[in-house]
Each structure stands twice: as structure tokens, then as C-alpha cells.
Amino acid sequence: MDDLVCSSSLEGQGSRKSERERRKKRSFSPDLDLEHLSTKVRAGQTIKKKKKKTNSGSAFAPDRPYDKLPNGTPFSCDLCKTSYVCNPLMSKRGSRVKRSKHMPSPRIHMDPTTGKTLLLCNACGLALDRPKKPKKLKPLPSQEEKDKYLLEAKLFATTLAAELHMPEAEVLYCPSFKMVPCKCLQVYIDADGNKDDTRKRGLELAELHKEAKRLSALKFYDAEKLCESGRKGKRAKNIGLGNGQKKSAAYEMFVLEKREVLRKTMSLCERATQKVLRYSNNFLHKKLKTEERGCRAQRVKGKAALGQLISLMELHREKCCVDNCVRMALTHHRLLLQWRERAASGQQEARRVLAEMLTPSGGVRSNCYKFITWVTGCSASTIGKVNDQMKQTGGREGTTPAWAQEILDGKPTANLQRLTESNSQ
């Protein structure tokens, strides 16, 4: 018996494993129940998933033209003249396409100046309810302070001219005084108290002023040839090209070259640079009728001048507001291109473009500030100023001429008749 147990234990120790390969474990998947499947799946056809309905931009448009008062008359805000108590474009409706049939009640306020009852929309009513923060206005400098600064600046230039023995140095002072005196030209000449640098810089600027004075006397035409022609009387003065008042090409090149040095290297302001080189704003910015080119000065500030504007071909991919103004890049590409080219031509034309883009097309809807900035490159402050002017003048485009602004400021001028004629139009 013991022999059998030992033999069986020996056989168990010497047993070998099966040579059959084991299958890898995998998750169980039940067989398809063909009875519950549709006929398309049985036939091997694919089923397309249904797309969820999304609200398009047109679905957010108001579904009624105006709100009504309890008596049935159309609502109109006494301040902003909108026909909706709550702006439907600003409501958070989520997936709801249509507006509620509920007619919201307008806000009622009493005008403190006239005593009249005002029916206001929700936005205007909330704006009147909020306490206004007092604006911190910086005190403007008095005329006495400006006169005192000019006397000190002229005294500085006179003393410098006496030391250099050059009468041309009497104009070497900065006359600019806005909130504080500029003093850019005096600071540059002073050179932190170094007398050698002061004399060197004073002589350099005096020589520039002397050369500019000599070149400004030259005209575009040749005066010697004019004398040789033998023309006398009044006809001799009518030379053409602005009756001979056009500056010479040498003076123009001299001013444009030295202006960059004074503005960038010496860090002088525009008025001080004009005083040294003897030129005016008209010389830089006026468009000459006798030449096809534009103004002499080129813009160096702004996104349009720096080439940082978004391309009109890619503008429709941006997001601006609820109205999705950027979609105009797909439908009115040429119009946007004209607006951009006109805005880059000059400040006055840019303000006309802003007035056109701010003109409402559907009661209260107009292009948003972000879209206007992307097209024209103008800042939000400039757009806001044009928008305020449009509201004050009832949608009148353009800016006030300089001669008319002088009359409004109380300055004596002989162009009062022109102002009355323009206001009557």
C-alpha cells in the first residue's frame, strides 16, 4: 500500500504541462438580435446621425417691430428713441427662438429740469438710477501762467543769442503750453548745465534755422528767367502754381530730412520743430492741386499706417457682436475696401467714413465699434466723438471748418456770413 502511495506521489511530481496554447481573455459580446434590428441595418446600410438644430444669426432678430404700451400705442424711449423697452439683441434666451409675448413696462422718471414725465427703456432707466461719479477735471492753466512762461522762454533765447553772437538763435524756444509747459527745446539746449554742449547745440540749431530761412526764400520757379522775359505789371505776378508761392524742391527736401532728425534724435515736439525749420502745418498736410501726389508728410501712427489691420478676406471669421457685422465682408467687400482706403487718406475723410458707418440702418442698429475699428483702424475714442457729433447735429456728416470754429469760440472774423449760410443748408 505504501508503495502505491509513493509511486503516485512520484508520478505527480514528474507530470508535464499541456502543449495546447491558451487563448487570450477578451470581453464577452452578445450576439446581435436580428429581430429587433431595423431593415436598413439588416441590409448593411449606414444610418446618418441627425444634426442638432442650431439657432442661426437671423433667429436672434426680434420677431415684432416694436413694443406696445398698455393703451396699444407703439413705445418710444424719450432719450434714445428706441422702440423696445428691453433690447431684444441683448436678452439671454438660450435655445428659444421667439420672444415672449409679454410686453415689458417702461421705466417712468421725472425730468428734474423740465418737470416732465419721461417714458424710458430699461437701459436708460438704469443709467439714470445709478449714481454718477463726479468727473475729476484737471484745472486748466490760466492765461497769466502762459504769458509768464513765454516771457521766460524768450528771455532764455535772447540770452543764448547774445552768447553765441547769432541773432537767429532768438527763436530757439518751444512755445507749446497745454496743461504744462513743454520746454523741449530749452531742455535740449541746456544739456544738463554743460556749457560746452549748450554752445555746440545752440550753434547747430541756429545754423539749421539760418539755412531754412535761405531756402524758404527760394520759389519753385526761376526768378532770373522771369526777369529776362520782360513781363511787367500785374500779369508778371501771375506765374501759376499758386501764383509763385510754391516752395522750392530744395527747401522741401531739406525740411523733410531735418525734421526726422529733430523729432527722433533730439526728441523735439512738432511746434518746436516748426519754429526751427520755418514750416507750417499746411506745408506738411495740405494736398497740392498742382501735383497728383497727396500730402508731403506720411502717417507713422495708427494700425493702418503700421500695416496691422486684419485682411478683409479673413474679417468674416472674427467675432464682433450679436448682429455679426463682420458678415459684411462676404456681401459688401468692395464697400469695405473703399471705406478703408478713404480712412487712410486723411483725418477729415476718415471722420466722414465713420459717420457713414455709424448711420443706423434699422432704427437703432448700426455697425459696432469693434467692426469699425477693424475696417478703418480708428480708435474707440475717435469713433465715440463722431458718434456724439452725429447725435447732436441730427446725422450731419463732416467736421466744423476752422473759420466757423473761430466764430463759435468768440474770435473776431469776417466770415460770419459763411457760417449762417452753412447752418441754413
Secondary structure as UniProt FT lines:
FT   HELIX           2..13
FT   HELIX           34..36
FT   HELIX           39..42
FT   TURN            43..44
FT   HELIX           57..60
FT   TURN            70..71
FT   TURN            78..80
FT   HELIX           88..90
FT   TURN            94..95
FT   STRAND          107..110
FT   TURN            112..114
FT   STRAND          117..120
FT   HELIX           122..129
FT   HELIX           143..164
FT   HELIX           167..171
FT   HELIX           184..190
FT   HELIX           191..193
FT   HELIX           195..216
FT   HELIX           223..228
FT   TURN            229..230
FT   HELIX           234..236
FT   TURN            241..245
FT   HELIX           249..260
FT   HELIX           261..265
FT   HELIX           270..277
FT   HELIX           281..285
FT   TURN            289..290
FT   HELIX           303..306
FT   TURN            312..314
FT   HELIX           315..317
FT   TURN            322..323
FT   HELIX           325..327
FT   HELIX           328..331
FT   HELIX           333..345
FT   HELIX           347..358
FT   HELIX           369..376
FT   HELIX           380..393
FT   HELIX           402..408
FT   TURN            409..410
FT   HELIX           416..424
//
